[in-house]
Amino acid sequence: MDHMSWQSKAACRGLSTFVFYPDPEEDGTEAKAVCDRCPVRQPCLEWALSNREKEGVWGGCNERERRRILRQRRRSA
């Protein structure tokens, strides 16, 4: 799926980016709530993983959660 095609269907479209880049001491609860109802959550997460996105909430996962997913995938590969 092309980046722009999933992006146009994202629940976050038009929302403030500040929601998705919370302060380091916050876990991104507000952003994750938006992601929970998003029809393109999985393509968003996969894009962030494949592009090694280092900041923000993507596909319902924060930086730490994405690093964990990548580690798990490397172990099972």
N, CA, C and O atoms as a DFTB+ gen file, in Angstrom:
308 C
 N C O
     1  1       0.847      -1.181       0.000
     2  2       0.000       0.000       0.000
     3  2       0.894       1.247       0.000
     4  3       1.806       1.362       0.818
     5  1       0.642       2.121      -0.867
     6  2       1.406       3.359      -0.995
     7  2       1.210       4.243       0.239
     8  3       0.115       4.317       0.797
     9  1       2.281       4.908       0.650
    10  2       2.259       5.777       1.838
    11  2       1.112       6.785       1.775
    12  3       0.379       6.940       2.752
    13  1       0.951       7.456       0.668
    14  2      -0.073       8.487       0.569
    15  2      -1.479       7.899       0.580
    16  3      -2.408       8.548       1.061
    17  1      -1.655       6.694       0.065
    18  2      -3.001       6.127       0.035
    19  2      -3.499       5.803       1.444
    20  3      -4.663       6.060       1.752
    21  1      -2.652       5.252       2.300
    22  2      -3.115       4.988       3.667
    23  2      -3.202       6.273       4.459
    24  3      -4.086       6.422       5.302
    25  1      -2.305       7.196       4.204
    26  2      -2.281       8.447       4.955
    27  2      -3.569       9.246       4.756
    28  3      -4.036       9.902       5.687
    29  1      -4.134       9.201       3.579
    30  2      -5.354       9.966       3.311
    31  2      -6.555       9.416       4.070
    32  3      -7.566      10.104       4.210
    33  1      -6.452       8.170       4.566
    34  2      -7.559       7.541       5.303
    35  2      -7.338       7.540       6.813
    36  3      -8.157       7.006       7.561
    37  1      -6.244       8.130       7.259
    38  2      -5.864       8.085       8.675
    39  2      -6.791       8.909       9.558
    40  3      -7.220      10.002       9.187
    41  1      -7.090       8.364      10.732
    42  2      -7.945       9.061      11.706
    43  2      -7.275      10.322      12.244
    44  3      -7.955      11.224      12.733
    45  1      -5.973      10.388      12.158
    46  2      -5.232      11.542      12.672
    47  2      -5.185      12.708      11.690
    48  3      -4.750      13.805      12.039
    49  1      -5.624      12.470      10.486
    50  2      -5.564      13.504       9.455
    51  2      -6.256      14.781       9.937
    52  3      -7.430      14.762      10.307
    53  1      -5.527      15.865       9.929
    54  2      -6.090      17.150      10.331
    55  2      -5.935      17.476      11.810
    56  3      -6.205      18.603      12.226
    57  1      -5.503      16.503      12.610
    58  2      -5.302      16.758      14.036
    59  2      -3.929      17.386      14.267
    60  3      -3.034      17.277      13.429
    61  1      -3.781      18.027      15.386
    62  2      -2.504      18.637      15.742
    63  2      -1.427      17.568      15.895
    64  3      -1.654      16.540      16.533
    65  1      -0.275      17.806      15.317
    66  2       0.820      16.851      15.442
    67  2       1.330      16.774      16.877
    68  3       1.968      15.792      17.255
    69  1       1.055      17.797      17.676
    70  2       1.496      17.782      19.074
    71  2       0.919      16.588      19.832
    72  3       1.541      16.088      20.769
    73  1      -0.258      16.133      19.434
    74  2      -0.887      14.970      20.065
    75  2      -0.010      13.737      19.883
    76  3       0.083      12.901      20.781
    77  1       0.631      13.623      18.726
    78  2       1.385      12.428      18.365
    79  2       2.865      12.502      18.723
    80  3       3.614      11.548      18.512
    81  1       3.269      13.622      19.254
    82  2       4.651      13.806      19.718
    83  2       4.603      14.332      21.152
    84  3       4.970      15.478      21.412
    85  1       4.144      13.482      22.086
    86  2       4.006      13.915      23.483
    87  2       5.367      14.129      24.148
    88  3       6.402      13.695      23.643
    89  1       5.336      14.798      25.274
    90  2       6.547      14.969      26.069
    91  2       7.111      13.600      26.419
    92  3       6.356      12.637      26.557
    93  1       8.425      13.500      26.563
    94  2       9.058      12.205      26.842
    95  2       8.503      11.467      28.071
    96  3       8.503      10.236      28.101
    97  1       8.041      12.192      29.060
    98  2       7.526      11.519      30.252
    99  2       6.084      11.026      30.089
   100  3       5.558      10.355      30.978
   101  1       5.445      11.350      28.967
   102  2       4.087      10.879      28.695
   103  2       4.144       9.679      27.761
   104  3       5.107       9.513      27.012
   105  1       3.111       8.842      27.806
   106  2       3.127       7.630      26.972
   107  2       2.314       7.755      25.688
   108  3       2.235       6.800      24.915
   109  1       1.715       8.907      25.449
   110  2       0.956       9.089      24.218
   111  2      -0.448       8.545      24.270
   112  3      -0.986       8.127      23.245
   113  1      -1.052       8.541      25.435
   114  2      -2.393       7.975      25.610
   115  2      -3.419       8.597      24.659
   116  3      -4.233       7.888      24.067
   117  1      -3.376       9.909      24.518
   118  2      -4.338      10.589      23.641
   119  2      -4.144      10.149      22.184
   120  3      -5.116       9.879      21.479
   121  1      -2.913      10.082      21.750
   122  2      -2.624       9.647      20.382
   123  2      -3.050       8.200      20.173
   124  3      -3.635       7.863      19.144
   125  1      -2.759       7.358      21.138
   126  2      -3.113       5.943      21.023
   127  2      -4.624       5.747      20.925
   128  3      -5.088       4.818      20.264
   129  1      -5.393       6.618      21.581
   130  2      -6.853       6.539      21.489
   131  2      -7.312       6.831      20.059
   132  3      -8.250       6.204      19.566
   133  1      -6.659       7.768      19.404
   134  2      -6.974       8.055      17.999
   135  2      -6.599       6.845      17.145
   136  3      -7.373       6.428      16.284
   137  1      -5.431       6.289      17.378
   138  2      -4.974       5.128      16.614
   139  2      -5.904       3.922      16.795
   140  3      -6.107       3.145      15.862
   141  1      -6.461       3.771      17.988
   142  2      -7.352       2.635      18.259
   143  2      -8.553       2.597      17.333
   144  3      -9.083       1.524      17.043
   145  1      -8.984       3.758      16.866
   146  2     -10.158       3.801      15.993
   147  2      -9.791       4.048      14.525
   148  3     -10.661       4.318      13.698
   149  1      -8.515       3.954      14.218
   150  2      -8.029       4.266      12.870
   151  2      -8.106       3.052      11.947
   152  3      -7.671       1.961      12.318
   153  1      -8.658       3.237      10.744
   154  2      -8.754       2.115       9.802
   155  2      -7.418       1.733       9.154
   156  3      -7.315       0.673       8.538
   157  1      -6.407       2.578       9.286
   158  2      -5.112       2.293       8.660
   159  2      -3.994       2.210       9.694
   160  3      -2.847       2.562       9.416
   161  1      -4.336       1.750      10.864
   162  2      -3.362       1.654      11.946
   163  2      -2.179       0.761      11.566
   164  3      -1.030       1.136      11.798
   165  1      -2.437      -0.388      10.999
   166  2      -1.367      -1.333      10.678
   167  2      -0.425      -0.809       9.595
   168  3       0.790      -0.900       9.771
   169  1      -0.927      -0.261       8.477
   170  2       0.011       0.296       7.495
   171  2       0.842       1.447       8.070
   172  3       2.007       1.612       7.708
   173  1       0.259       2.224       8.945
   174  2       0.981       3.322       9.593
   175  2       2.117       2.772      10.452
   176  3       3.246       3.260      10.388
   177  1       1.815       1.765      11.249
   178  2       2.829       1.154      12.097
   179  2       3.936       0.533      11.243
   180  3       5.118       0.704      11.543
   181  1       3.565      -0.176      10.197
   182  2       4.566      -0.804       9.332
   183  2       5.454       0.238       8.670
   184  3       6.658       0.026       8.525
   185  1       4.873       1.359       8.270
   186  2       5.668       2.433       7.678
   187  2       6.688       2.936       8.695
   188  3       7.864       3.104       8.369
   189  1       6.242       3.176       9.921
   190  2       7.144       3.676      10.965
   191  2       8.249       2.671      11.265
   192  3       9.397       3.062      11.473
   193  1       7.920       1.392      11.290
   194  2       8.924       0.363      11.548
   195  2       9.931       0.279      10.411
   196  3      11.136       0.223      10.656
   197  1       9.461       0.269       9.190
   198  2      10.364       0.122       8.053
   199  2      11.226       1.360       7.843
   200  3      12.314       1.265       7.276
   201  1      10.756       2.516       8.288
   202  2      11.522       3.753       8.154
   203  2      12.258       4.133       9.430
   204  3      12.856       5.206       9.518
   205  1      12.210       3.240      10.423
   206  2      12.904       3.452      11.699
   207  2      12.574       4.807      12.313
   208  3      13.452       5.526      12.790
   209  1      11.283       5.135      12.287
   210  2      10.819       6.396      12.868
   211  2      11.193       6.408      14.345
   212  3      10.807       5.505      15.087
   213  1      11.925       7.402      14.771
   214  2      12.465       7.434      16.129
   215  2      11.589       8.174      17.130
   216  3      11.757       7.992      18.335
   217  1      10.670       8.992      16.672
   218  2       9.869       9.792      17.601
   219  2       8.390       9.650      17.309
   220  3       7.985       9.288      16.204
   221  1       7.594       9.944      18.321
   222  2       6.154      10.018      18.148
   223  2       5.430       8.691      18.257
   224  3       6.030       7.629      18.426
   225  1       4.111       8.798      18.153
   226  2       3.223       7.635      18.167
   227  2       2.806       7.382      16.726
   228  3       2.266       8.264      16.058
   229  1       3.059       6.177      16.263
   230  2       2.719       5.743      14.906
   231  2       2.025       4.395      15.007
   232  3       2.549       3.472      15.631
   233  1       0.865       4.274      14.406
   234  2       0.160       2.998      14.420
   235  2      -0.161       2.509      15.820
   236  3      -0.280       1.306      16.049
   237  1      -0.303       3.431      16.753
   238  2      -0.653       3.075      18.122
   239  2       0.524       2.690      19.003
   240  3       0.325       2.245      20.133
   241  1       1.742       2.852      18.509
   242  2       2.922       2.478      19.282
   243  2       3.877       3.656      19.436
   244  3       4.124       4.411      18.496
   245  1       4.401       3.788      20.639
   246  2       5.400       4.833      20.871
   247  2       6.785       4.282      20.521
   248  3       6.917       3.143      20.071
   249  1       7.806       5.102      20.732
   250  2       9.170       4.725      20.350
   251  2       9.614       3.415      20.988
   252  3      10.142       2.533      20.311
   253  1       9.399       3.298      22.276
   254  2       9.820       2.104      23.016
   255  2       9.105       0.860      22.495
   256  3       9.722      -0.192      22.324
   257  1       7.812       0.986      22.245
   258  2       7.034      -0.158      21.760
   259  2       7.484      -0.585      20.361
   260  3       7.520      -1.776      20.055
   261  1       7.822       0.380      19.522
   262  2       8.312       0.029      18.183
   263  2       9.665      -0.663      18.256
   264  3       9.914      -1.612      17.513
   265  1      10.539      -0.204      19.138
   266  2      11.838      -0.875      19.299
   267  2      11.633      -2.321      19.740
   268  3      12.331      -3.221      19.274
   269  1      10.677      -2.541      20.638
   270  2      10.389      -3.891      21.111
   271  2       9.896      -4.779      19.958
   272  3      10.317      -5.929      19.838
   273  1       9.019      -4.252      19.124
   274  2       8.513      -5.008      17.973
   275  2       9.665      -5.382      17.043
   276  3       9.751      -6.520      16.581
   277  1      10.546      -4.426      16.773
   278  2      11.686      -4.711      15.890
   279  2      12.601      -5.772      16.481
   280  3      13.074      -6.653      15.763
   281  1      12.854      -5.697      17.788
   282  2      13.689      -6.731      18.440
   283  2      13.039      -8.102      18.320
   284  3      13.712      -9.084      18.008
   285  1      11.730      -8.173      18.566
   286  2      11.014      -9.449      18.474
   287  2      11.068     -10.009      17.066
   288  3      11.236     -11.215      16.880
   289  1      10.928      -9.150      16.083
   290  2      10.984      -9.601      14.693
   291  2      12.367     -10.116      14.335
   292  3      12.487     -11.110      13.618
   293  1      13.404      -9.465      14.818
   294  2      14.774      -9.923      14.540
   295  2      15.021     -11.287      15.164
   296  3      15.662     -12.146      14.559
   297  1      14.510     -11.485      16.378
   298  2      14.695     -12.770      17.059
   299  2      13.997     -13.904      16.333
   300  3      14.515     -15.018      16.265
   301  1      12.825     -13.621      15.792
   302  2      12.055     -14.697      15.150
   303  2      12.429     -14.894      13.677
   304  3      11.918     -15.803      13.022
   305  1      13.304     -14.057      13.166
   306  2      13.694     -14.165      11.745
   307  2      14.739     -15.259      11.539
   308  3      15.179     -15.488      10.412
